[in-house]
Amino acid sequence: MKISARSKKMIQPAIVKYNGLIREIEKTGKKVYFLNLGQPDIATPPAFMEAVRQIDDDVLMYVDPKGIIPLRQSIVGYFKNYDLDYDIDEILVTMGGSEAIWYTFLTLCDEGDEIICPDPVYSIYREVAKATGVKLVPVETYAEEGFELPAKEVIEKCITDKTRAFILNTPGNPTGRVYTKREMDDISQLALQYDLFIISDEVYRDFIYDGEEFLSFAAREDVAEKVILVESASKRFSACGARVGFLATKNKEVYEGLLKMAQTRLSISYVDQVGAVELFKLEQDYLRAQLDEYENRRDTICEELRKIDGVVLETPKGAFHLLVKLPIDDAEDFIQFMLNDFTLDGETVLVTPGADFYFNEELSKNMVRISYVLKQEDLKRAAFLLRKGLEAYKSK
């Protein structure tokens, strides 16, 4: 007996591979500050559960594979806050943003086709690519340059007759990068010149700091037919457990392909969709309050990390992750040390190894991703533990 080669190629993402070890550690009474997961600690808006409690159906039945009409209408209304004009039949509700990525890769690509992405890149893209037979072609970006995309001519060299699309995550996970007009112009021009799609993952759309303007590929008329927008309720509404994501595209052929994929799972949870209807109706004041909180958290963690000798970081412009270069040679070994061997007053901290996000192993060896999803006092404590852990690690 044997299992598929594709499953053997895949790895456990670091965001889950430490779960078993963490459970064992917590049994000992050690407290772990989790800076590894993009799991907000802000309360989910009560409107979600209030809507769910109002469900009085005698039978929970299958619903439209596209998503229930009230939810798609609610999403269309939410988009109007950003001057994005979509119709409900251009929206496809998915089981979180991850399912949206699966369907997009399967719809745009045959096995062996290529999608160009930045390096580093969101780790789940890499695993979905392995499972679907898609080849991700990385374009290197660097922490010292704020992870800015290189010149158009550099990106153009990555295009082959197998290239089908670009995939970009803005604001970015793991980098916090918010792409500029120059970068988006370059990608759009290449997409038009070579007839390529643009997969624009904008799940962190509402987390833009320092008064930065957020630019969306979906707002560009020149590439309107080429954009597949990936979105989710998880981050902006602190509702990761409600597995509600969605795709939006004005390309009818692409939409039909995506819908065929969605029809294979019949529908997603009706209960989650009912709750999500109300989330997308929330006033902008709710999102602005979240933005203020996360901007303060960002400032706190960056200030505390800069107190540590040898740490290199760029202040992120969006999302709630940042990549940090530590003064060590092996980030994964350091993380294991922090979990297994280090404790201070019964506490330690967990971050994510940069290797999960990089194609170039040399660039990732001393990099970690930190998610600033804890309260400011907890972030200060976690950064202190990280500093003390580095001192202990280097002296062991």
Steps between C-alpha positions, in 0.01 A plus 500: 500500500613854433369853511526770237820682414317832537415430864862404570620830356282698740621600845320592817488880519684629806177660619372149580803273524585611855149433633576159650816624670319807634229285658765295679681815615182658633434187709814591695348837591730704277327800342562560129453840336380417150647735241486228236131505407303769320213439741362832628409516869241774448144385566296395197218753448189384692292549185636171367366280780182704532421420137584132547270475804210631290518200265177304544519263203369151575761349267845637416497445126753538220510855368618661177865405423558867413405599856168617637363812332484713820872441558599584145284812518668596827845453342401714201395774743827469693698542176321829427692649796810455281342614173506143370201412288415129498175321427379215723560258212865602492545386863569139597497414872767249608610308806741770613765665288699176473229323301487805275870450421445131421218575257692779333810288438287213368298727273787696347766230472564155363769286659841651437370852436666785686394786726745779586515607864727704727755327722419489791137400448207381712585139583159353412548601135801272486314199634197555276738524202657166589159335531366640174811448288557872453854636498550820697777713351648732766620857454741583780432798727708612797432618853752783465292639209165462677421196280438728202451320169796537262485690172255382236786372283611264778151357542456468124796260484293252709225478236497188281248335270378312809423813703129547571482757779655714769396456863546792737393546860442865593528594780743213522534193713775446620658835412240767572581648157238729341563516128543840340362640177837441331496132593136454403554684171787265417300186574197629312706590192663157495161330544367689200810446288518125562128430553538389863262500796557686826399315818469778757474376859365795698382335822688767702345785300377679815840503673696788340706724729651849505224640283627300201268479201387148419500420131311198370550318172122461502462877464700514175300514179799399284516149652137458611458173307828358628460544877386224736451654841548279808332618821397374844299592808763349731739786574299819460218369720710283735297201383760241397283215626215604272642356180366763264712625214409601149623560148403789275563527128347674200632234265197281420705206370715499813192529721338200331818299556516601866132412545554150359765446768265630769217275385707193591456587869132590448498793741677646799353529849165678490537589868833677447360687202201629696734642764734650240212692337498730800879536514519656156225744598698642794567873500845620398549624858550137606779449247663834585512405869668171412749684280594737783552207736723309260700808408577549871596133527727532198673804650542320831657183361732690267616726783566204729677292236735787417627481859652159419859513374544367148132488406417640155146594397306740281183652644215337307239716328215252526356167621615383845814304423863597461813315401792547738866412453643361823871492597517119471590242236202265518151633577337157520755378753444816703123446500545143626731634771239754609235231527702219653784659698421860581275635769495819704259513790317209340456676164632484145407625154430335164567658159487353149817404309563702187574180308126443470471803274823503301612315188858622552620313808802724540276803549281325756747339741489777758153635421183459705147625452337676794124553511408792725156373593536532878425792729776755535606391849526139378704611198742682730537190716543274198772726355679499837487120507633491145795719600577286804459187291749626244751574774459150643513336156821673397669411827395133511 
